[in-house]
Amino acid sequence: MRAGAAAQTIGDEILKDLRDDPRVDGQNKPAVHVSKVMDVSNPAAPIVELTVSARVKPSDTDAVKQKLLDKAAMLVGSGSSERLGAQASR
């Protein structure tokens, strides 16, 4: 995803979902952070990778992971379509 506000917004949404998920251990706070820059071919909008960490029961790991992947895909997809819609309306 693009660095900056987009990555921050997506990270905040994922963190909110983790905090609201009863399967996530509330005593060990979940975290989302930029772990590395993936592509700097466009210096104005580099692509970054987010790393998510949260403690869950082993039996819930796959379900929580899938929920977060689905949420991230939806957020990244909606950001792309919003940008495309804005460009098309110009």
CORNORLIN-V210702 format. One record per backbone hydrogen bond with DSSP energy under -1.0 kcal/mol. CO is the residue of the C=O (numbers start at 0). NH is the residue of the N-H. E is the energy in kcal/mol with one decimal. If there is no record, write none. Layout:
# CORNORLIN-V210702
co | nh | e
CO | NH | E
CO | NH | E
This chain:
# CORNORLIN-V210702
co | nh | e
0 | 47 | -3.4
3 | 7 | -2.4
4 | 8 | -2.8
5 | 9 | -2.4
6 | 10 | -2.7
7 | 11 | -2.5
8 | 12 | -2.3
9 | 13 | -2.4
10 | 14 | -2.4
11 | 15 | -2.3
12 | 16 | -2.2
13 | 17 | -2.3
14 | 18 | -2.5
15 | 19 | -2.0
16 | 20 | -1.1
20 | 23 | -1.7
30 | 52 | -2.7
32 | 50 | -3.3
35 | 48 | -2.6
38 | 46 | -2.4
41 | 44 | -2.0
45 | 2 | -3.1
46 | 37 | -2.8
46 | 38 | -1.5
48 | 34 | -2.8
48 | 35 | -1.0
50 | 32 | -2.2
52 | 30 | -2.6
54 | 24 | -3.3
56 | 59 | -1.9
59 | 63 | -2.5
60 | 64 | -2.7
61 | 65 | -2.5
62 | 66 | -2.2
63 | 67 | -2.2
64 | 68 | -2.5
65 | 69 | -2.6
66 | 70 | -2.2
67 | 71 | -2.9
68 | 72 | -2.5
69 | 73 | -2.2
70 | 74 | -2.6
71 | 75 | -2.9
72 | 76 | -2.5
73 | 77 | -2.5
74 | 78 | -1.9
75 | 79 | -1.9
76 | 80 | -2.3
77 | 81 | -2.0
78 | 82 | -1.9
79 | 83 | -2.5
80 | 84 | -2.5
81 | 85 | -2.2
82 | 86 | -2.3
83 | 87 | -2.5
84 | 88 | -1.5
86 | 89 | -1.1
